[in-house]
Amino acid sequence: NAIMKTAFNLLQNSQETKDLFSKSPRVVFKKPANIKQMLVCTDPLKKENKESQSFGCKPCQKPRCGTCKIMSTIQNFKSNVTNHVYPIKGTINCDTKNLIYQF
């Protein structure tokens, strides 16, 4: 986190990059899935209804997830660069890989 704070301070000092982030980015660590979680379905009767799934971003609600504390439930986001509001065209939660969290 010290490296992130240093890099954030450098970005804030530049006129070109000052407005990219309103707050310092965070590094979030997740516990990887173990073999049991990859191979065994905990609730075989559970069937996800794709029609009931709504697009957007929401916390996963797993008991030990540290990312849920900082994740908001939203259906769209506003670009810091263009100030346009864009819809989220997928279902995103704490388990989604390769995300950049915007605060």
Buried (B, 14 or more C-beta within 10 A) or exposed (E): EEEEEEEBEEBEEEEEEEEBBEEBBEEBEBEEEEEEEEEEEEEEEEEEEEEEEEEBBBBBEBEEBEBBEEBEEEEEBEEEEEEEEEEBEEEBBBEEEEEEEEE
